[in-house]
Amino acid sequence: MAEIDSDFVQTLSGKIGGVSVVERYGKKFARLLPGTYHDAQSEEQLQQRGKLKAVTVLYQRMKDSPIRRIWRVAAIGLPMSGYNLFLKRNIHAFRGDGFVADYSQLHFSEGVRQQAENLNLETMSDGNFTLHWTCNPDTASSSHTDQLLIILIEEKTSFLPLYIATTVCRADENYTFRLPAGVSLPSHLYCFFSNENFYQFSNDKHFQL
């Protein structure tokens, strides 16, 4: 890109023929424009576009959950937005055709809050499910009053995730639930904890139902 000294050309801006005239730091510069534009259409690039579109749709479908706040907080101090961090963490979970390739690679929460110890899932004989964990002692990154939050995804409706704000706290050490009406197996559960003011969150843990 060359600096322009001519008084006449100094009055110009925009595109002129095959040259673009731009102003930076109070000076005018000219640069050649490419002769033709080639849209990226390789198989790899198309696959990446498909993944990006899918994870973007998933994020948009979570507007009624605390997802935006979770990732905005997680991105504090990073050179990217919470939205871009969510995309970065989740894009590899998708195939190029827009379907989820690996549900264990999806993440809905990330943060400094401590995840519960020994968190596991039990399938009950009556069709219920029970989450069990050990309550961590109060530390700087956990509290007995931390709330259990859940994202539930049914495989056949991957882009309609359900946000479940339970009334269960870390001190309860268990939570029993049934699948909501109309939700079938296989489904996937993502469990994490939030502090009382919903400003700190733990990493999530995935379970397949």
C-alpha positions as a printed Julia matrix, in Angstrom:
209×3 Matrix{Float64}:
   0.0     0.0     0.0
   1.61    3.29   -1.16
   1.26    6.75    0.39
  -0.14    9.41   -1.96
   1.65   12.76   -2.27
  -0.24   14.3    -5.21
  -2.49   17.22   -4.23
  -5.08   16.12   -6.81
  -5.21   12.5    -5.7
  -5.35   13.63   -2.07
  -8.93   14.83   -2.8
 -10.04   11.34   -3.95
 -11.39    8.43   -1.93
 -13.03    5.07   -2.54
 -12.48    2.8    -5.54
 -11.07    4.19   -8.76
 -10.63    1.63  -11.48
  -8.48   -1.1   -10.04
  -7.22    1.05   -7.17
  -8.68    1.65   -3.72
  -7.92    4.98   -2.04
  -8.19    4.93    1.75
  -7.32    7.37    4.52
  -5.42    6.31    7.63
  -3.93    8.5    10.33
  -4.71   11.61    8.3
  -2.88   10.38    5.18
  -4.17    8.95    1.89
  -2.99    5.57    0.65
  -3.62    3.66   -2.57
  -3.62   -0.09   -3.04
  -4.4    -2.37   -5.96
  -7.65   -4.33   -5.83
  -7.65   -8.04   -6.67
  -8.67   -8.76  -10.23
 -11.31  -11.36   -9.32
 -13.02  -12.6    -6.15
 -13.0   -16.31   -5.48
 -15.55  -17.56   -2.96
 -14.06  -20.32   -0.81
 -15.84  -23.49   -1.9
 -13.46  -26.3    -1.0
 -14.96  -29.31    0.78
 -13.13  -28.45    3.99
 -14.34  -24.85    3.93
 -17.93  -25.9     3.25
 -17.77  -28.35    6.16
 -16.5   -25.58    8.44
 -19.3   -23.27    7.34
 -21.85  -25.96    8.14
 -20.41  -26.43   11.61
 -20.36  -22.69   12.26
 -23.97  -22.27   11.17
 -25.09  -25.14   13.41
 -23.37  -23.91   16.57
 -24.65  -20.37   15.9
 -28.24  -21.65   15.71
 -27.75  -23.6    18.96
 -26.54  -20.47   20.74
 -29.49  -18.44   19.46
 -31.95  -21.08   20.67
 -30.61  -20.66   24.23
 -31.8   -17.07   24.66
 -34.18  -18.0    27.51
 -31.38  -19.55   29.56
 -28.4   -17.98   31.37
 -26.08  -19.09   28.54
 -25.27  -15.57   27.37
 -24.32  -14.49   30.87
 -22.3   -17.67   31.51
 -20.13  -17.19   28.43
 -19.86  -13.43   28.81
 -18.41  -13.98   32.29
 -16.19  -16.82   31.03
 -14.72  -14.51   28.38
 -13.68  -11.79   30.84
  -9.97  -11.16   30.31
  -9.93  -12.96   26.96
  -9.56  -11.23   23.57
 -13.0   -12.41   22.43
 -16.68  -12.09   23.26
 -18.69  -14.67   25.17
 -20.45  -15.58   21.93
 -17.14  -16.25   20.17
 -15.9   -18.29   23.12
 -19.06  -20.43   22.98
 -18.48  -21.01   19.26
 -14.84  -21.91   19.85
 -15.7   -24.45   22.56
 -18.54  -26.1    20.63
 -17.83  -26.01   16.9
 -15.89  -29.3    16.98
 -18.91  -31.13   18.39
 -20.68  -30.75   15.01
 -20.37  -32.36   11.61
 -20.32  -30.31    8.44
 -23.95  -31.27    7.71
 -25.05  -29.45   10.86
 -25.73  -32.49   13.04
 -24.02  -33.15   16.36
 -21.16  -35.6    15.94
 -20.33  -36.01   19.63
 -22.64  -34.82   22.4
 -19.9   -35.23   24.98
 -18.03  -32.4    23.21
 -20.86  -29.91   23.7
 -20.42  -27.45   26.57
 -23.0   -25.04   27.98
 -21.14  -23.75   31.0
 -17.56  -22.8    31.79
 -16.28  -20.97   34.81
 -14.35  -20.79   38.05
 -17.07  -22.19   40.29
 -16.19  -25.6    41.67
 -18.0   -28.58   40.13
 -19.54  -31.03   42.62
 -17.37  -33.92   43.72
 -18.37  -37.46   42.71
 -21.18  -36.24   40.45
 -22.9   -39.27   38.91
 -26.24  -40.32   37.44
 -28.39  -43.25   38.53
 -31.21  -44.68   36.4
 -34.08  -45.75   38.66
 -36.4   -48.73   38.08
 -39.48  -46.47   38.14
 -38.25  -44.44   35.16
 -36.81  -41.62   37.25
 -33.21  -40.47   37.2
 -31.19  -39.34   40.22
 -28.09  -37.2    40.26
 -25.79  -37.79   43.24
 -22.79  -35.77   44.38
 -20.74  -34.96   47.44
 -21.14  -31.48   48.84
 -17.79  -29.72   48.87
 -16.99  -27.75   52.01
 -17.34  -24.01   51.64
 -14.36  -22.61   49.77
 -13.64  -19.47   47.78
 -15.03  -21.23   44.69
 -18.05  -23.06   46.13
 -20.85  -22.73   48.63
 -23.5   -25.0    50.14
 -26.1   -22.68   48.58
 -24.87  -23.04   44.98
 -27.78  -23.94   42.69
 -27.9   -26.93   40.35
 -28.67  -25.99   36.72
 -29.36  -28.4    33.87
 -29.49  -28.3    30.07
 -31.39  -31.23   28.53
 -31.12  -32.12   24.85
 -33.16  -34.79   23.1
 -31.18  -36.23   20.18
 -34.0   -35.98   17.67
 -34.51  -32.3    18.53
 -30.9   -31.22   19.05
 -31.64  -27.56   18.39
 -34.41  -27.32   21.02
 -32.45  -27.6    24.28
 -34.4   -27.37   27.54
 -33.07  -25.24   30.39
 -34.01  -26.56   33.84
 -33.47  -24.21   36.78
 -33.82  -26.57   39.74
 -34.48  -25.49   43.33
 -31.77  -27.91   44.48
 -28.63  -26.64   46.19
 -25.17  -28.15   46.48
 -25.9   -29.12   50.1
 -28.8   -31.39   49.03
 -26.37  -33.86   47.41
 -29.01  -35.4    45.13
 -31.72  -34.51   42.64
 -34.39  -36.9    41.3
 -36.28  -36.08   38.12
 -38.27  -37.52   35.24
 -37.97  -36.6    31.59
 -40.41  -33.81   30.67
 -43.53  -34.87   28.78
 -42.79  -35.55   25.12
 -39.03  -35.95   25.59
 -37.71  -39.39   24.63
 -34.44  -41.29   24.82
 -31.68  -41.0    23.91
 -31.22  -37.6    25.51
 -28.26  -35.76   26.99
 -27.86  -33.97   30.29
 -25.42  -31.13   31.06
 -25.16  -30.33   34.77
 -23.43  -27.38   36.43
 -23.67  -25.11   39.44
 -24.18  -21.37   39.88
 -23.64  -19.15   42.87
 -26.62  -17.34   44.37
 -26.37  -14.18   42.27
 -25.84  -16.08   38.98
 -22.48  -14.52   38.33
 -20.14  -17.47   38.83
 -20.61  -20.86   37.18
 -18.86  -24.21   37.16
 -17.85  -26.25   34.15
 -20.62  -28.59   33.06
 -20.64  -32.4    33.13
 -22.3   -34.51   30.43
 -24.45  -37.59   30.94
 -26.26  -39.64   28.31
 -29.75  -40.85   29.27
